[in-house]
């Protein structure tokens, strides 16, 4: 029988419980960390193109220790207090193009 729309999720792993499969993979990959670092060092110092080895070493490091954090910048400036449904097609197109929505004067069209 289908659940009612909006009903809470039930079943599955409880929130906050670690994924055992991921933990096992992480632990196994961490065992290769010294070899991966040695490979990267050899390639860095040795010189020849060994792209496949670098990719494998980076993959092991990513799985063992996670990827480096990425910083994301964004503009959180409030530009308009109207609802999206209240904007004209021209205003929506301007927003989609990365520009500012034109201000409406006296309730007229843009």
N, CA, C and O atoms as a GROMACS GRO file, in nm:
protein
  440
    1UNK      N    1   0.084  -0.118   0.000
    1UNK     CA    2   0.000   0.000   0.000
    1UNK      C    3   0.089   0.124   0.000
    1UNK      O    4   0.189   0.129   0.071
    2UNK      N    5   0.052   0.221  -0.078
    2UNK     CA    6   0.131   0.344  -0.091
    2UNK      C    7   0.116   0.431   0.034
    2UNK      O    8   0.011   0.433   0.098
    3UNK      N    9   0.224   0.502   0.067
    3UNK     CA   10   0.221   0.593   0.181
    3UNK      C   11   0.151   0.722   0.142
    3UNK      O   12   0.151   0.762   0.025
    4UNK      N   13   0.094   0.786   0.239
    4UNK     CA   14   0.032   0.917   0.215
    4UNK      C   15   0.140   1.020   0.188
    4UNK      O   16   0.247   1.016   0.249
    5UNK      N   17   0.113   1.112   0.096
    5UNK     CA   18   0.209   1.215   0.061
    5UNK      C   19   0.241   1.300   0.185
    5UNK      O   20   0.151   1.345   0.256
    6UNK      N   21   0.370   1.321   0.209
    6UNK     CA   22   0.413   1.402   0.322
    6UNK      C   23   0.437   1.323   0.449
    6UNK      O   24   0.478   1.381   0.550
    7UNK      N   25   0.413   1.192   0.447
    7UNK     CA   26   0.437   1.112   0.567
    7UNK      C   27   0.587   1.091   0.584
    7UNK      O   28   0.661   1.088   0.486
    8UNK      N   29   0.632   1.077   0.709
    8UNK     CA   30   0.776   1.064   0.734
    8UNK      C   31   0.831   0.932   0.681
    8UNK      O   32   0.759   0.833   0.668
    9UNK      N   33   0.962   0.933   0.651
    9UNK     CA   34   1.031   0.813   0.605
    9UNK      C   35   1.044   0.716   0.720
    9UNK      O   36   1.071   0.755   0.834
   10UNK      N   37   1.024   0.589   0.691
   10UNK     CA   38   1.041   0.486   0.794
   10UNK      C   39   1.134   0.378   0.742
   10UNK      O   40   1.146   0.362   0.620
   11UNK      N   41   1.198   0.305   0.831
   11UNK     CA   42   1.287   0.197   0.791
   11UNK      C   43   1.424   0.248   0.752
   11UNK      O   44   1.450   0.368   0.754
   12UNK      N   45   1.512   0.155   0.716
   12UNK     CA   46   1.646   0.192   0.674
   12UNK      C   47   1.739   0.220   0.790
   12UNK      O   48   1.701   0.204   0.906
   13UNK      N   49   1.861   0.261   0.759
   13UNK     CA   50   1.961   0.290   0.860
   13UNK      C   51   1.923   0.418   0.935
   13UNK      O   52   1.884   0.517   0.875
   14UNK      N   53   1.936   0.414   1.066
   14UNK     CA   54   1.903   0.530   1.148
   14UNK      C   55   2.000   0.644   1.119
   14UNK      O   56   2.117   0.620   1.088
   15UNK      N   57   1.952   0.767   1.129
   15UNK     CA   58   2.032   0.885   1.104
   15UNK      C   59   2.152   0.886   1.199
   15UNK      O   60   2.138   0.865   1.319
   16UNK      N   61   2.270   0.911   1.142
   16UNK     CA   62   2.392   0.917   1.222
   16UNK      C   63   2.466   0.786   1.234
   16UNK      O   64   2.580   0.784   1.282
   17UNK      N   65   2.406   0.674   1.191
   17UNK     CA   66   2.472   0.545   1.197
   17UNK      C   67   2.569   0.535   1.080
   17UNK      O   68   2.530   0.556   0.965
   18UNK      N   69   2.697   0.503   1.108
   18UNK     CA   70   2.793   0.497   0.997
   18UNK      C   71   2.763   0.381   0.902
   18UNK      O   72   2.712   0.277   0.944
   19UNK      N   73   2.796   0.401   0.775
   19UNK     CA   74   2.779   0.298   0.674
   19UNK      C   75   2.896   0.202   0.687
   19UNK      O   76   3.011   0.241   0.664
   20UNK      N   77   2.870   0.077   0.724
   20UNK     CA   78   2.977  -0.020   0.748
   20UNK      C   79   3.055  -0.052   0.622
   20UNK      O   80   3.176  -0.075   0.629
   21UNK      N   81   2.988  -0.056   0.507
   21UNK     CA   82   3.057  -0.085   0.382
   21UNK      C   83   3.159   0.024   0.352
   21UNK      O   84   3.273  -0.006   0.316
   22UNK      N   85   3.122   0.149   0.367
   22UNK     CA   86   3.213   0.261   0.343
   22UNK      C   87   3.329   0.258   0.442
   22UNK      O   88   3.443   0.283   0.403
   23UNK      N   89   3.301   0.228   0.567
   23UNK     CA   90   3.405   0.224   0.669
   23UNK      C   91   3.507   0.114   0.636
   23UNK      O   92   3.627   0.135   0.653
   24UNK      N   93   3.460  -0.002   0.590
   24UNK     CA   94   3.551  -0.111   0.555
   24UNK      C   95   3.639  -0.073   0.436
   24UNK      O   96   3.758  -0.102   0.436
   25UNK      N   97   3.579  -0.008   0.334
   25UNK     CA   98   3.655   0.036   0.217
   25UNK      C   99   3.759   0.139   0.257
   25UNK      O  100   3.873   0.134   0.211
   26UNK      N  101   3.720   0.231   0.342
   26UNK     CA  102   3.812   0.336   0.387
   26UNK      C  103   3.930   0.274   0.462
   26UNK      O  104   4.045   0.313   0.441
   27UNK      N  105   3.901   0.180   0.548
   27UNK     CA  106   4.007   0.116   0.626
   27UNK      C  107   4.103   0.040   0.534
   27UNK      O  108   4.224   0.046   0.553
   28UNK      N  109   4.049  -0.033   0.436
   28UNK     CA  110   4.133  -0.109   0.344
   28UNK      C  111   4.220  -0.015   0.259
   28UNK      O  112   4.338  -0.043   0.238
   29UNK      N  113   4.162   0.095   0.211
   29UNK     CA  114   4.237   0.190   0.128
   29UNK      C  115   4.346   0.259   0.208
   29UNK      O  116   4.452   0.289   0.154
   30UNK      N  117   4.322   0.285   0.335
   30UNK     CA  118   4.422   0.351   0.419
   30UNK      C  119   4.548   0.266   0.435
   30UNK      O  120   4.656   0.319   0.459
   31UNK      N  121   4.534   0.134   0.420
   31UNK     CA  122   4.651   0.048   0.429
   31UNK      C  123   4.749   0.076   0.316
   31UNK      O  124   4.868   0.049   0.329
   32UNK      N  125   4.700   0.130   0.203
   32UNK     CA  126   4.784   0.159   0.088
   32UNK      C  127   4.838   0.302   0.087
   32UNK      O  128   4.907   0.341  -0.007
   33UNK      N  129   4.808   0.380   0.188
   33UNK     CA  130   4.852   0.519   0.191
   33UNK      C  131   5.003   0.534   0.180
   33UNK      O  132   5.048   0.617   0.100
   34UNK      N  133   5.084   0.460   0.255
   34UNK     CA  134   5.230   0.478   0.241
   34UNK      C  135   5.279   0.449   0.099
   34UNK      O  136   5.363   0.522   0.047
   35UNK      N  137   5.228   0.343   0.036
   35UNK     CA  138   5.270   0.310  -0.100
   35UNK      C  139   5.224   0.417  -0.199
   35UNK      O  140   5.298   0.451  -0.292
   36UNK      N  141   5.103   0.471  -0.180
   36UNK     CA  142   5.051   0.575  -0.268
   36UNK      C  143   5.135   0.701  -0.256
   36UNK      O  144   5.167   0.765  -0.357
   37UNK      N  145   5.170   0.738  -0.135
   37UNK     CA  146   5.255   0.855  -0.116
   37UNK      C  147   5.394   0.834  -0.176
   37UNK      O  148   5.452   0.926  -0.235
   38UNK      N  149   5.446   0.713  -0.161
   38UNK     CA  150   5.577   0.681  -0.219
   38UNK      C  151   5.571   0.691  -0.371
   38UNK      O  152   5.663   0.743  -0.434
   39UNK      N  153   5.462   0.640  -0.431
   39UNK     CA  154   5.446   0.646  -0.577
   39UNK      C  155   5.439   0.791  -0.624
   39UNK      O  156   5.506   0.828  -0.720
   40UNK      N  157   5.359   0.872  -0.556
   40UNK     CA  158   5.350   1.014  -0.593
   40UNK      C  159   5.486   1.082  -0.581
   40UNK      O  160   5.524   1.162  -0.667
   41UNK      N  161   5.559   1.050  -0.477
   41UNK     CA  162   5.692   1.108  -0.458
   41UNK      C  163   5.787   1.064  -0.569
   41UNK      O  164   5.861   1.146  -0.622
   42UNK      N  165   5.785   0.936  -0.604
   42UNK     CA  166   5.872   0.885  -0.710
   42UNK      C  167   5.842   0.954  -0.842
   42UNK      O  168   5.933   0.992  -0.916
   43UNK      N  169   5.714   0.970  -0.873
   43UNK     CA  170   5.675   1.034  -0.998
   43UNK      C  171   5.714   1.182  -0.997
   43UNK      O  172   5.764   1.234  -1.096
   44UNK      N  173   5.691   1.247  -0.883
   44UNK     CA  174   5.726   1.388  -0.871
   44UNK      C  175   5.876   1.409  -0.890
   44UNK      O  176   5.917   1.502  -0.960
   45UNK      N  177   5.956   1.325  -0.829
   45UNK     CA  178   6.101   1.339  -0.837
   45UNK      C  179   6.157   1.276  -0.964
   45UNK      O  180   6.246   1.332  -1.028
   46UNK      N  181   6.103   1.158  -1.003
   46UNK     CA  182   6.156   1.082  -1.116
   46UNK      C  183   6.126   1.141  -1.252
   46UNK      O  184   6.210   1.135  -1.341
   47UNK      N  185   6.012   1.197  -1.270
   47UNK     CA  186   5.985   1.271  -1.391
   47UNK      C  187   5.898   1.212  -1.499
   47UNK      O  188   5.812   1.285  -1.549
   48UNK      N  189   5.912   1.086  -1.541
   48UNK     CA  190   5.841   1.037  -1.660
   48UNK      C  191   5.690   1.038  -1.642
   48UNK      O  192   5.640   1.037  -1.529
   49UNK      N  193   5.617   1.042  -1.755
   49UNK     CA  194   5.471   1.049  -1.752
   49UNK      C  195   5.413   0.916  -1.707
   49UNK      O  196   5.422   0.816  -1.779
   50UNK      N  197   5.355   0.915  -1.594
   50UNK     CA  198   5.291   0.794  -1.542
   50UNK      C  199   5.153   0.833  -1.490
   50UNK      O  200   5.122   0.818  -1.372
   51UNK      N  201   5.072   0.883  -1.582
   51UNK     CA  202   4.941   0.936  -1.546
   51UNK      C  203   4.852   0.831  -1.480
   51UNK      O  204   4.776   0.863  -1.388
   52UNK      N  205   4.860   0.708  -1.525
   52UNK     CA  206   4.775   0.604  -1.467
   52UNK      C  207   4.813   0.578  -1.321
   52UNK      O  208   4.726   0.558  -1.237
   53UNK      N  209   4.943   0.579  -1.292
   53UNK     CA  210   4.987   0.557  -1.154
   53UNK      C  211   4.946   0.673  -1.064
   53UNK      O  212   4.906   0.651  -0.950
   54UNK      N  213   4.955   0.796  -1.116
   54UNK     CA  214   4.914   0.913  -1.037
   54UNK      C  215   4.765   0.906  -1.009
   54UNK      O  216   4.721   0.932  -0.897
   55UNK      N  217   4.686   0.870  -1.111
   55UNK     CA  218   4.541   0.861  -1.093
   55UNK      C  219   4.506   0.754  -0.989
   55UNK      O  220   4.418   0.775  -0.905
   56UNK      N  221   4.574   0.640  -0.995
   56UNK     CA  222   4.548   0.533  -0.898
   56UNK      C  223   4.587   0.576  -0.757
   56UNK      O  224   4.515   0.550  -0.661
   57UNK      N  225   4.702   0.641  -0.746
   57UNK     CA  226   4.747   0.686  -0.614
   57UNK      C  227   4.650   0.789  -0.556
   57UNK      O  228   4.615   0.784  -0.438
   58UNK      N  229   4.606   0.884  -0.641
   58UNK     CA  230   4.511   0.984  -0.594
   58UNK      C  231   4.378   0.920  -0.555
   58UNK      O  232   4.317   0.961  -0.456
   59UNK      N  233   4.334   0.821  -0.630
   59UNK     CA  234   4.208   0.753  -0.597
   59UNK      C  235   4.217   0.684  -0.462
   59UNK      O  236   4.124   0.690  -0.382
   60UNK      N  237   4.330   0.619  -0.436
   60UNK     CA  238   4.347   0.554  -0.305
   60UNK      C  239   4.346   0.656  -0.192
   60UNK      O  240   4.284   0.634  -0.088
   61UNK      N  241   4.415   0.768  -0.213
   61UNK     CA  242   4.418   0.872  -0.110
   61UNK      C  243   4.279   0.932  -0.089
   61UNK      O  244   4.239   0.956   0.025
   62UNK      N  245   4.205   0.955  -0.198
   62UNK     CA  246   4.070   1.009  -0.186
   62UNK      C  247   3.980   0.915  -0.107
   62UNK      O  248   3.904   0.959  -0.020
   63UNK      N  249   3.989   0.786  -0.137
   63UNK     CA  250   3.903   0.690  -0.067
   63UNK      C  251   3.947   0.668   0.077
   63UNK      O  252   3.864   0.642   0.164
   64UNK      N  253   4.076   0.680   0.102
   64UNK     CA  254   4.126   0.657   0.237
   64UNK      C  255   4.110   0.775   0.330
   64UNK      O  256   4.090   0.758   0.451
   65UNK      N  257   4.119   0.894   0.275
   65UNK     CA  258   4.118   1.013   0.360
   65UNK      C  259   4.018   1.118   0.319
   65UNK      O  260   4.006   1.222   0.385
   66UNK      N  261   3.944   1.095   0.212
   66UNK     CA  262   3.848   1.192   0.164
   66UNK      C  263   3.914   1.297   0.076
   66UNK      O  264   4.035   1.318   0.082
   67UNK      N  265   3.833   1.361  -0.006
   67UNK     CA  266   3.885   1.465  -0.095
   67UNK      C  267   3.904   1.595  -0.017
   67UNK      O  268   3.839   1.617   0.085
   68UNK      N  269   3.994   1.679  -0.064
   68UNK     CA  270   4.012   1.809   0.001
   68UNK      C  271   3.883   1.891  -0.006
   68UNK      O  272   3.804   1.876  -0.100
   69UNK      N  273   3.863   1.977   0.091
   69UNK     CA  274   3.743   2.060   0.091
   69UNK      C  275   3.748   2.161  -0.023
   69UNK      O  276   3.856   2.208  -0.060
   70UNK      N  277   3.632   2.192  -0.076
   70UNK     CA  278   3.621   2.289  -0.183
   70UNK      C  279   3.546   2.410  -0.130
   70UNK      O  280   3.440   2.397  -0.070
   71UNK      N  281   3.602   2.526  -0.152
   71UNK     CA  282   3.538   2.649  -0.107
   71UNK      C  283   3.450   2.703  -0.219
   71UNK      O  284   3.492   2.713  -0.334
   72UNK      N  285   3.327   2.736  -0.184
   72UNK     CA  286   3.232   2.787  -0.282
   72UNK      C  287   3.190   2.927  -0.240
   72UNK      O  288   3.150   2.950  -0.125
   73UNK      N  289   3.200   3.021  -0.333
   73UNK     CA  290   3.158   3.158  -0.306
   73UNK      C  291   3.022   3.181  -0.369
   73UNK      O  292   2.993   3.128  -0.476
   74UNK      N  293   2.941   3.258  -0.304
   74UNK     CA  294   2.810   3.288  -0.358
   74UNK      C  295   2.764   3.426  -0.318
   74UNK      O  296   2.813   3.484  -0.221
   75UNK      N  297   2.670   3.478  -0.393
   75UNK     CA  298   2.612   3.609  -0.365
   75UNK      C  299   2.478   3.587  -0.297
   75UNK      O  300   2.384   3.537  -0.360
   76UNK      N  301   2.468   3.624  -0.172
   76UNK     CA  302   2.346   3.603  -0.096
   76UNK      C  303   2.264   3.731  -0.083
   76UNK      O  304   2.178   3.741   0.005
   77UNK      N  305   2.291   3.827  -0.168
   77UNK     CA  306   2.220   3.953  -0.162
   77UNK      C  307   2.075   3.935  -0.207
   77UNK      O  308   2.049   3.873  -0.310
   78UNK      N  309   1.984   3.987  -0.129
   78UNK     CA  310   1.842   3.982  -0.167
   78UNK      C  311   1.818   4.091  -0.270
   78UNK      O  312   1.844   4.208  -0.244
   79UNK      N  313   1.769   4.051  -0.385
   79UNK     CA  314   1.751   4.147  -0.493
   79UNK      C  315   1.607   4.190  -0.510
   79UNK      O  316   1.580   4.300  -0.559
   80UNK      N  317   1.516   4.107  -0.471
   80UNK     CA  318   1.376   4.138  -0.493
   80UNK      C  319   1.295   4.062  -0.388
   80UNK      O  320   1.329   3.949  -0.355
   81UNK      N  321   1.191   4.122  -0.338
   81UNK     CA  322   1.112   4.056  -0.234
   81UNK      C  323   0.986   3.990  -0.291
   81UNK      O  324   0.908   3.932  -0.216
   82UNK      N  325   0.966   3.999  -0.421
   82UNK     CA  326   0.848   3.939  -0.482
   82UNK      C  327   0.867   3.789  -0.502
   82UNK      O  328   0.980   3.740  -0.508
   83UNK      N  329   0.756   3.719  -0.512
   83UNK     CA  330   0.760   3.577  -0.541
   83UNK      C  331   0.793   3.556  -0.688
   83UNK      O  332   0.770   3.645  -0.771
   84UNK      N  333   0.847   3.440  -0.720
   84UNK     CA  334   0.882   3.409  -0.858
   84UNK      C  335   0.759   3.419  -0.948
   84UNK      O  336   0.770   3.464  -1.063
   85UNK      N  337   0.645   3.379  -0.897
   85UNK     CA  338   0.523   3.383  -0.979
   85UNK      C  339   0.479   3.525  -1.010
   85UNK      O  340   0.396   3.545  -1.099
   86UNK      N  341   0.532   3.624  -0.938
   86UNK     CA  342   0.495   3.763  -0.961
   86UNK      C  343   0.588   3.833  -1.061
   86UNK      O  344   0.562   3.947  -1.098
   87UNK      N  345   0.694   3.765  -1.105
   87UNK     CA  346   0.789   3.826  -1.198
   87UNK      C  347   0.743   3.806  -1.342
   87UNK      O  348   0.678   3.707  -1.374
   88UNK      N  349   0.778   3.901  -1.427
   88UNK     CA  350   0.744   3.891  -1.569
   88UNK      C  351   0.843   3.798  -1.638
   88UNK      O  352   0.947   3.762  -1.582
   89UNK      N  353   0.809   3.759  -1.760
   89UNK     CA  354   0.900   3.675  -1.838
   89UNK      C  355   1.034   3.745  -1.859
   89UNK      O  356   1.139   3.682  -1.852
   90UNK      N  357   1.031   3.876  -1.885
   90UNK     CA  358   1.153   3.952  -1.908
   90UNK      C  359   1.241   3.952  -1.782
   90UNK      O  360   1.364   3.941  -1.792
   91UNK      N  361   1.179   3.965  -1.666
   91UNK     CA  362   1.256   3.964  -1.541
   91UNK      C  363   1.317   3.827  -1.517
   91UNK      O  364   1.432   3.818  -1.474
   92UNK      N  365   1.242   3.722  -1.543
   92UNK     CA  366   1.294   3.587  -1.524
   92UNK      C  367   1.410   3.559  -1.620
   92UNK      O  368   1.508   3.496  -1.581
   93UNK      N  369   1.398   3.607  -1.745
   93UNK     CA  370   1.505   3.588  -1.842
   93UNK      C  371   1.631   3.664  -1.799
   93UNK      O  372   1.743   3.615  -1.817
   94UNK      N  373   1.614   3.784  -1.742
   94UNK     CA  374   1.728   3.862  -1.695
   94UNK      C  375   1.798   3.791  -1.580
   94UNK      O  376   1.921   3.790  -1.573
   95UNK      N  377   1.721   3.733  -1.491
   95UNK     CA  378   1.779   3.660  -1.378
   95UNK      C  379   1.853   3.537  -1.428
   95UNK      O  380   1.964   3.510  -1.384
   96UNK      N  381   1.792   3.464  -1.522
   96UNK     CA  382   1.855   3.344  -1.577
   96UNK      C  383   1.984   3.377  -1.650
   96UNK      O  384   2.076   3.296  -1.653
   97UNK      N  385   1.992   3.496  -1.709
   97UNK     CA  386   2.112   3.539  -1.781
   97UNK      C  387   2.219   3.592  -1.686
   97UNK      O  388   2.328   3.629  -1.730
   98UNK      N  389   2.189   3.595  -1.557
   98UNK     CA  390   2.288   3.639  -1.459
   98UNK      C  391   2.279   3.786  -1.424
   98UNK      O  392   2.362   3.836  -1.348
   99UNK      N  393   2.181   3.854  -1.479
   99UNK     CA  394   2.165   3.996  -1.449
   99UNK      C  395   2.067   4.018  -1.336
   99UNK      O  396   2.011   3.922  -1.281
  100UNK      N  397   2.046   4.140  -1.302
  100UNK     CA  398   1.950   4.175  -1.198
  100UNK      C  399   1.813   4.190  -1.259
  100UNK      O  400   1.799   4.230  -1.374
  101UNK      N  401   1.713   4.158  -1.181
  101UNK     CA  402   1.576   4.176  -1.228
  101UNK      C  403   1.545   4.325  -1.234
  101UNK      O  404   1.574   4.396  -1.138
  102UNK      N  405   1.487   4.374  -1.344
  102UNK     CA  406   1.454   4.516  -1.351
  102UNK      C  407   1.345   4.551  -1.250
  102UNK      O  408   1.254   4.472  -1.225
  103UNK      N  409   1.356   4.669  -1.193
  103UNK     CA  410   1.257   4.716  -1.096
  103UNK      C  411   1.134   4.767  -1.169
  103UNK      O  412   1.146   4.834  -1.271
  104UNK      N  413   1.018   4.736  -1.117
  104UNK     CA  414   0.895   4.784  -1.176
  104UNK      C  415   0.856   4.915  -1.111
  104UNK      O  416   0.862   4.928  -0.989
  105UNK      N  417   0.817   5.012  -1.191
  105UNK     CA  418   0.773   5.140  -1.140
  105UNK      C  419   0.623   5.151  -1.152
  105UNK      O  420   0.566   5.125  -1.258
  106UNK      N  421   0.557   5.191  -1.043
  106UNK     CA  422   0.412   5.211  -1.040
  106UNK      C  423   0.334   5.088  -1.091
  106UNK      O  424   0.227   5.103  -1.150
  107UNK      N  425   0.388   4.970  -1.068
  107UNK     CA  426   0.317   4.849  -1.106
  107UNK      C  427   0.314   4.823  -1.255
  107UNK      O  428   0.244   4.732  -1.300
  108UNK      N  429   0.390   4.901  -1.335
  108UNK     CA  430   0.390   4.884  -1.481
  108UNK      C  431   0.480   4.770  -1.523
  108UNK      O  432   0.547   4.706  -1.442
  109UNK      N  433   0.481   4.747  -1.652
  109UNK     CA  434   0.567   4.641  -1.708
  109UNK      C  435   0.711   4.687  -1.715
  109UNK      O  436   0.740   4.807  -1.713
  110UNK      N  437   0.802   4.592  -1.723
  110UNK     CA  438   0.945   4.623  -1.727
  110UNK      C  439   0.984   4.683  -1.861
  110UNK      O  440   1.101   4.715  -1.882
   0.00000   0.00000   0.00000
